[in-house]
Amino acid sequence: MASDPPSAPAPAPHPGNGRRTLLRALTGGGALAALSLSTAPRASAAAPQAAPAAGRAAADPFALDRFEPTGRVREYWIQADSFTHNLVPNGKDGMTGDTYTAGQTSYQAVGYRAYTPNWGSPLPGDPAVDGIGPNTGIPGPVLRGQVGDVIRVHFRNNDAHYQWPHSMHPHGVRYTPDNDGGWMADDAKKPGTAVAYGDTYTYTWECTPGSVGSWPYHDHAVPETVPRPKSGSGASGSGAKGGSTGGGGGTADAAGGGGAHGGAGAFPGGGPEMEVGAVLGLFGMIAVTDEQTPPVDREFVLFLHDLSAGDAPALQQDLSLCNGGAFVDNAPTFTAKAGDRVRWRVGTLGNSLHVFHLHGHRWQTPAGWVDSQVLGPATTLTLEYQEDNPGDWLYHCHMPAHMMRGMAGRYVVSG
């Protein structure tokens, strides 16, 4: 839960990193202004469209991205929970008509959830433009800040199923090595990089001017081996639409073919996998704003990610997901009204390239108007437009194999 205690201390300012500008360009974090922390007034039909990077001066790649604290601390209590998750809860692919049983599309997931202080109870979902989102675990809650804010995350590992160590690693914000969350074998006991089951750790991250935009956060702890089902039990690995299933862990690279590793697995025998917690659901979005962030009426957070039967042996096939759901009407349905100012924050994780495409709509980029954009692994896209085209529309990844495996959802615009 975000709070703004006026007396909460913030760390003293220190020099930034000039490479942040390059990172923002590569990840899309600075492609457009991010979300306003106050609910926006409804825009009129005559309101101008928000242009990418509107009003922002050209960046000097050698300028220091300095943190100048406002004194405000945004505090969150986040827990990694394990739970059974059905990727196709309505049992149907809305595009092809294929049907599934819960046993074919359910697995043991791990996801981040936001709690009341001291992890008292899960917070209710909040879909507002400055809210945390559904808070159902996949993706995790949206963590928000403004330039000059400190984001303080109290993390607890409650992964009762796998009982693996987990962590939280942020993109885009500024942090010290003790707040990185990335595990390395040569410093295996470094605090915060492998928080044991039942343990806690507090991360402190700073929002600099170069942090404005959309950024993923995710588990970056010890590589782990996904437990295989005993012989004669579990999934049969009978094949996937648009890709193969199979033996040793690893998320399928649908763009490149191959098996469960996409032909590039470091451990072909099913050994430890890097960031397997993120593959199983431990990821979410960081949204940072500044005074130039335009207000919006609707904001949607969407992650495009894949899950193979190699990583989740209970699955009967590889699936490509939108926020933990596969196929239209299992992936989230987003809604807006004509006249709304709309913002999408789209992120990706895994081994595949994705192409975000929205039917019936275009948006402005530095290169001009587009209706599709390519995202590499662990990158983001922030897009904005004024809604003027009512209808029942599709959004999806335009990689055909990903669509066939479920990476498509519905966008409904009322008149």
C-alpha positions in Angstrom: 0.0 0.0 0.0 1.4 3.4 -1.0 1.6 5.9 1.8 3.1 9.4 2.0 4.2 10.0 5.6 5.4 13.6 5.8 8.0 12.8 8.4 9.4 9.7 6.6 13.1 10.3 5.9 14.6 10.0 2.5 18.2 9.2 1.6 20.4 12.2 0.8 21.0 13.0 -2.9 23.9 11.4 -4.7 25.1 11.4 -8.3 23.1 9.4 -10.9 24.3 7.3 -13.8 24.5 8.7 -17.3 23.8 5.3 -18.7 20.2 5.6 -17.4 19.3 7.6 -20.5 20.5 4.7 -22.7 18.7 2.2 -20.6 15.4 4.1 -20.9 15.7 4.2 -24.6 16.4 0.5 -24.9 13.5 -0.5 -22.5 10.9 2.0 -23.6 10.7 3.3 -20.1 11.0 6.9 -21.3 9.1 6.6 -24.6 6.1 8.4 -23.2 5.1 10.1 -20.0 3.9 7.9 -17.2 0.9 7.9 -15.0 -0.4 10.8 -12.9 -0.7 9.9 -9.2 -4.0 11.8 -9.0 -7.2 10.8 -10.7 -7.4 12.7 -14.0 -10.5 14.8 -15.0 -12.4 13.5 -18.0 -11.0 14.9 -21.2 -13.2 16.5 -23.8 -13.3 15.2 -27.4 -11.4 18.2 -28.5 -8.4 17.5 -26.2 -5.1 17.2 -28.0 -3.5 13.8 -28.4 -0.4 13.2 -26.2 2.7 13.1 -28.3 5.6 10.8 -27.4 8.1 12.6 -25.2 6.1 15.8 -25.6 7.7 18.7 -23.9 10.9 16.8 -22.9 14.2 18.2 -23.9 16.7 16.1 -25.8 18.8 14.2 -23.3 22.5 14.6 -22.9 23.9 11.1 -22.6 26.6 12.2 -20.2 24.4 14.2 -17.9 24.1 12.8 -14.4 20.6 11.5 -13.5 20.6 13.1 -10.1 18.2 12.2 -7.3 16.7 15.2 -5.6 14.5 13.9 -2.7 11.1 15.3 -2.1 11.1 13.7 1.4 8.1 11.5 0.4 8.4 7.7 0.9 6.0 5.3 -1.0 5.8 2.3 1.2 4.6 -1.2 0.1 4.3 -4.5 1.9 4.8 -7.2 -0.7 4.6 -11.0 -0.3 5.5 -13.8 -2.6 2.6 -16.3 -2.4 2.3 -19.7 -4.0 -1.1 -20.8 -5.3 -2.8 -23.0 -7.8 -3.5 -21.0 -10.9 -5.8 -21.9 -13.9 -4.6 -20.1 -17.1 -7.8 -20.8 -18.9 -10.6 -20.5 -16.3 -13.5 -20.5 -18.7 -12.1 -23.6 -20.4 -12.3 -22.1 -23.9 -10.2 -20.5 -26.6 -12.5 -17.7 -27.8 -10.8 -17.4 -31.2 -10.7 -21.1 -32.3 -13.4 -22.6 -30.1 -11.0 -25.2 -28.7 -11.9 -26.3 -25.1 -9.8 -27.3 -22.1 -10.2 -28.8 -18.7 -8.8 -27.2 -15.5 -6.4 -30.1 -15.2 -4.9 -29.3 -18.6 -4.3 -25.6 -17.9 -3.6 -25.3 -14.1 -0.2 -25.2 -12.4 1.5 -24.2 -9.1 2.2 -20.5 -9.5 4.1 -17.9 -7.4 3.1 -14.3 -7.5 3.6 -11.0 -5.7 0.7 -9.5 -3.7 0.4 -6.2 -1.8 -0.6 -6.4 1.8 -1.6 -4.1 4.7 1.3 -3.1 6.9 3.3 -6.0 8.5 1.7 -8.3 5.9 -1.6 -8.3 7.8 -4.0 -9.1 4.9 -4.1 -8.8 1.1 -5.1 -5.3 -0.1 -8.2 -5.2 -2.3 -7.7 -4.7 -6.0 -7.7 -1.0 -7.2 -8.1 -0.4 -10.9 -7.9 3.4 -10.7 -5.2 5.2 -12.8 -3.1 5.6 -9.6 -4.0 2.2 -8.1 -2.2 -1.1 -7.6 -4.3 -3.1 -10.1 -6.2 -6.4 -9.4 -3.6 -7.6 -6.8 -4.3 -11.2 -7.7 -0.7 -12.2 -8.0 0.0 -12.3 -11.8 1.2 -9.7 -12.4 2.1 -8.2 -9.1 0.8 -4.9 -7.8 1.8 -1.7 -9.7 4.4 0.1 -7.6 4.1 3.9 -8.2 6.3 6.9 -7.5 7.0 10.5 -8.6 10.4 11.9 -9.4 12.1 12.6 -6.1 10.2 9.9 -4.2 11.6 6.9 -2.4 9.9 3.6 -3.0 10.4 1.4 0.1 9.3 -2.3 -0.4 9.0 -4.6 2.6 9.2 -8.1 1.1 8.3 -11.4 2.7 8.8 -14.8 1.0 5.7 -17.0 1.6 6.3 -19.5 -1.2 4.9 -22.5 0.8 4.8 -24.8 -2.3 8.3 -24.6 -3.7 9.9 -23.1 -0.6 12.6 -21.5 -2.9 14.4 -18.3 -2.1 13.0 -15.3 -3.9 13.9 -11.6 -4.3 12.7 -8.4 -6.0 14.8 -6.8 -8.6 13.7 -3.4 -10.1 14.4 -1.9 -13.5 14.5 1.9 -14.1 14.8 3.2 -10.6 18.1 4.1 -8.8 19.4 1.8 -6.0 22.5 0.7 -4.2 24.0 -2.8 -4.5 22.2 -3.8 -1.2 18.9 -3.0 -2.9 19.5 -4.8 -6.2 17.9 -8.2 -5.5 20.1 -10.0 -8.1 21.8 -13.2 -6.8 25.3 -14.1 -7.8 27.2 -17.3 -6.9 30.3 -15.4 -6.0 28.4 -13.5 -3.3 25.7 -16.1 -2.5 24.9 -14.8 1.0 24.4 -11.2 -0.1 21.3 -9.9 1.7 18.2 -9.4 -0.3 19.3 -11.5 -3.3 17.9 -14.9 -2.0 15.3 -14.3 0.7 14.6 -17.7 2.2 11.1 -19.0 2.7 9.6 -17.3 5.7 12.2 -14.5 5.8 11.9 -10.8 5.0 13.9 -8.0 3.4 13.4 -4.3 2.8 14.4 -2.7 -0.5 14.8 1.1 -1.0 14.7 2.5 -4.5 14.9 6.1 -5.7 12.8 7.8 -8.5 15.1 10.0 -10.5 14.2 12.1 -13.6 15.5 9.2 -15.7 13.1 6.9 -14.0 10.0 8.4 -15.6 8.1 5.7 -17.5 7.1 2.0 -17.1 9.6 -0.6 -15.8 9.4 -4.3 -14.8 10.3 -5.7 -11.4 10.8 -9.4 -11.0 12.4 -12.3 -9.0 16.2 -12.5 -9.6 17.1 -15.1 -6.9 19.0 -18.4 -7.0 18.5 -20.6 -10.2 16.3 -23.5 -9.3 15.2 -26.8 -10.8 11.5 -27.3 -11.4 10.3 -30.6 -9.8 9.5 -33.2 -12.4 6.4 -35.4 -11.9 7.0 -39.0 -10.9 6.9 -41.5 -13.8 3.4 -42.2 -14.9 2.0 -39.0 -13.3 1.6 -35.4 -14.3 1.5 -34.0 -17.8 2.0 -36.1 -20.8 3.6 -33.4 -22.9 1.4 -34.2 -25.8 2.2 -31.2 -27.9 1.4 -27.5 -28.1 -0.3 -25.3 -30.6 2.5 -23.4 -32.4 5.3 -25.0 -30.4 6.6 -28.0 -28.6 6.5 -29.1 -25.0 9.0 -31.2 -23.3 11.5 -32.3 -20.8 14.0 -30.0 -19.2 12.8 -26.7 -17.8 13.0 -23.4 -19.7 10.5 -21.2 -21.3 9.8 -22.0 -24.9 11.2 -19.5 -27.5 8.3 -19.5 -29.9 10.1 -17.2 -32.3 13.0 -19.6 -32.8 11.4 -23.0 -32.5 13.2 -25.7 -30.6 12.0 -27.5 -27.6 11.2 -26.2 -24.2 14.5 -24.3 -24.2 14.0 -22.9 -27.6 17.2 -24.7 -28.6 19.3 -22.6 -26.2 19.0 -24.2 -22.8 22.1 -24.1 -20.6 21.0 -27.2 -18.8 19.5 -29.7 -21.3 19.0 -32.3 -18.6 16.5 -30.2 -16.7 18.9 -28.5 -14.3 18.7 -25.1 -12.6 16.9 -22.3 -14.5 17.7 -18.6 -14.1 14.8 -16.4 -13.0 12.4 -19.4 -12.8 10.4 -17.5 -10.2 9.7 -14.8 -12.7 8.7 -17.5 -15.3 6.2 -18.9 -12.8 4.6 -15.5 -12.0 6.9 -13.3 -9.9 6.9 -10.0 -11.8 5.1 -6.7 -11.9 5.2 -3.1 -13.1 6.9 0.1 -11.7 5.2 3.4 -12.9 7.1 6.6 -12.3 5.7 10.1 -13.2 6.8 13.7 -13.1 5.2 17.1 -13.5 5.0 16.6 -17.3 3.0 13.4 -17.1 -0.3 14.0 -18.8 -3.5 13.0 -16.9 -5.5 10.1 -18.2 -8.9 8.6 -17.6 -8.0 4.9 -18.1 -4.7 3.1 -17.6 -4.0 -0.6 -18.5 -1.1 -2.6 -17.3 -0.4 -5.7 -19.6 2.4 -8.3 -19.5 3.1 -10.6 -22.4 4.8 -13.7 -21.1 5.1 -17.4 -21.9 4.8 -20.6 -19.8 6.0 -24.0 -21.1 5.2 -27.5 -19.9 8.9 -27.7 -19.2 8.5 -25.1 -16.4 5.0 -26.2 -15.3 4.8 -30.0 -15.8 1.1 -30.1 -15.0 0.3 -28.2 -18.2 -0.6 -30.2 -21.3 0.9 -27.7 -23.7 2.9 -24.5 -23.8 0.8 -21.4 -23.4 1.4 -17.7 -24.2 -0.2 -15.4 -21.7 -1.6 -11.9 -21.0 -1.4 -11.2 -17.3 -1.5 -14.9 -16.5 -4.4 -15.7 -18.7 -4.5 -17.6 -22.1 -7.0 -16.9 -24.9 -9.7 -14.3 -25.3 -12.0 -13.8 -22.2 -9.3 -15.5 -20.0 -6.8 -12.8 -20.7 -8.0 -9.5 -19.1 -10.8 -7.6 -20.9 -10.0 -3.8 -20.8 -12.7 -1.2 -21.1 -12.9 2.5 -22.0 -15.3 5.1 -23.3 -15.2 7.3 -26.3 -13.5 10.6 -25.3 -11.3 8.9 -22.6 -7.6 9.6 -22.5 -6.0 6.2 -22.4 -2.6 4.9 -21.4 -1.3 1.4 -21.8 1.8 0.1 -20.0 2.9 -3.1 -21.8 5.8 -5.2 -20.5 7.4 -8.5 -21.4 9.4 -11.3 -19.7 10.8 -14.5 -21.0 12.9 -15.5 -24.0 10.7 -14.3 -26.9 10.1 -11.2 -29.0 6.5 -9.9 -29.0 4.6 -7.5 -31.2 1.9 -5.7 -29.3 -1.0 -4.9 -31.7 -4.3 -3.2 -30.9 -7.2 -3.5 -33.4 -8.9 -0.3 -34.6 -6.4 2.0 -33.0 -3.1 3.9 -33.6 -0.8 5.9 -31.5 2.0 8.4 -32.0 5.7 7.5 -31.7 8.8 9.5 -32.7 8.7 7.6 -36.0 5.1 8.5 -36.7 1.7 6.8 -36.2 1.7 3.0 -35.6 -0.7 0.3 -34.5 2.0 -2.4 -33.6 5.3 -2.2 -31.8 8.0 -4.8 -31.2 9.2 -5.6 -27.6 12.2 -7.7 -26.7 12.4 -9.6 -23.4 12.2 -7.6 -20.2 11.3 -4.4 -22.1 8.3 -2.1 -21.8 6.1 0.1 -24.0 4.1 3.1 -22.8 1.5 4.4 -25.3 -1.2 7.0 -25.0 -4.1 8.2 -27.2 -7.6 9.7 -27.0 -10.3 7.1 -27.5 -12.6 7.8 -30.5 -13.5 4.4 -31.9 -16.2 2.4 -30.0 -16.4 -1.3 -30.6 -15.4 -4.8 -29.4 -11.7 -5.0 -30.3 -8.8 -7.4 -30.0 -5.4 -6.8 -28.6 -2.7 -9.5 -29.1 0.8 -10.4 -29.9 1.2 -10.5 -33.6 3.5 -13.5 -33.6 1.2 -16.2 -35.0 2.5 -18.9 -32.7 1.9 -16.7 -29.7 -1.7 -16.0 -30.8 -2.3 -19.7 -31.3 -1.1 -20.4 -27.7 -3.3 -17.8 -26.2 -1.7 -14.3 -26.2 -4.8 -12.4 -27.1 -7.5 -10.5 -25.2 -10.5 -8.2 -25.6 -10.7 -4.3 -25.5 -14.2 -3.0 -25.3 -14.9 0.7 -26.0 -18.4 2.1 -25.4 -19.9 5.0 -27.2 
